[in-house]
Amino acid sequence: MKKTLLAASVATMMLGATPVMAKTLVFCSEGSPEGFDPSLYTTGTTFDAASKTIYNRLIEFKTGTTELRPAIAESWEVSDDGMEVTFHLRDDIEFHTTDYFTPSRPLNADDVLYSFRRQMEEDNAFYQHNSGNYEYFNAMSMGELIDEIVKVDDHTVRFVLTRPEAPFLANLAMDFASIHSKEYGDQLLEAGTPERANRQPIGTGPFQLVGYQEDAVIRYAANPDYFRNQQPLDNLVFAITPDAQVRYQKLQAGECHVMPYPNPSDIDEMKQDDSLQVLEEPGLNVAYLAYNTRQEPFDDPQVRKALNMAINKEAIIEAVFQGAGEVAKNPIPPTMWGYNEAIEDDPYDPQKAEQMLEDAGVEDLEMNIWAMPVQRPYMPNARRTAELMQADLSQIGVDAEIVTYEWGEYLKRASSVDREGAVILGWTGDNGDPDNFLAVLLGCDGVGGANRAQWCHEPFDELVMEAKTLSDQAERVERYEQAQAIFKEQAPWNTLAHSVVFMPLRKEVTGYTIDPLGGHSFEGVDLK
């Protein structure tokens, strides 16, 4: 009976109407997802639309914190030597039932093994279909870390590691570690349609996909079999609205209930509106300009430092962030443990910067500055930031051209080792651990992927890789502080800013919490 009612609800939604008395929350999202398989991507836009709604992980972060809580695994233990982690799975978790898949069994250990093996085993059909492009898994060296995954029984899974790994549990709470249905994967392979896994997802999460119209709308219905109980919301709609001003107008008009990434200049007005509430907190993030360190003359640290010194970051904070941020000097935010307070930032000194370029033998330099086409929590307006950089660099004789692409294409091209120019990007922490910034974004394993600077510097890499293996946090802090000093000396990025995150909601929204890790989850959210 429950499934029949869901099907009727879905049919009504697809016709554009809303079921009588159903609660529907509309989220004015900032962009379209790249797909619905979170193991293939690294962007928050995709994670919001896929892993935060449709999937679960073995363990997850408690809402609004970086504290771990049970999810698919109801408990776990780590061996004394840190080399084995054993998870005990719940036996009552059901996969979604849709018009394209009906599960024959609840989730079990086979699904967990399948979800990770498809990312690490070259002879796996999904690994081959996706050409091994599991960016997070690869950038975090998970394939080297995991020696084997053992099915102890139907509801017990053991990860055997090649070395102790302090952030391993937190890493498994990240979006890329979402658990997929092996039965559904097998069905797609048998039909010769593995690509459908990225368009018609099957998970265990609080909502299931009803329909997607690219660049327009995503519709979800509450999962009636969700193991944490069915959601207060019957329906969830992502109204894809790239322009922040239009999102604000829709919020004011009641056409959406929640909007991310407001224009900083609108915050004060939003706070005066009696129909709205504005949540805020310091972001666990960084915005940066990443040079391609594999191309001349950007392979020279002195050239990179000269360009950094030519850019007025205080002016960017004032004009772009409207004061809702602070200048960044390190690649991790100051709210994160391991932050090296003793580091001194490169000063804004155009005259010295020009002399440094001359000393390096660089004349009449032409370069591209890549500007993101979307807002992110760490960067309200990349185009305006690029324009300010362009003007600053012209003062030292550097001719900078601003380029951009559609968001998915931007990310793909920015990862290329032969990319021309420096790219504006940023990062919001995924798990509250410095490793998630330093290793993922700057480690050698991330070159060609999340490491947009294409920077592989062995002294830095050795420190962050060693820090992973240590269980003593003080010893890890020591390595991370040394690594930040090397980063500053080598300057693969210009560290731009750490932002304050604002989240405007309509007053009738209850139960929503800002995620320090930058995601947008609607589990437990309700409408008065």
Order of alpha helices (4+ residues) and beta strands (2+ residues): alpha-beta-alpha-beta-beta-beta-beta-alpha-alpha-alpha-alpha-beta-beta-alpha-alpha-beta-beta-beta-alpha-alpha-beta-beta-alpha-alpha-beta-alpha-beta-alpha-beta-alpha-beta-alpha-alpha-alpha-beta-beta-beta
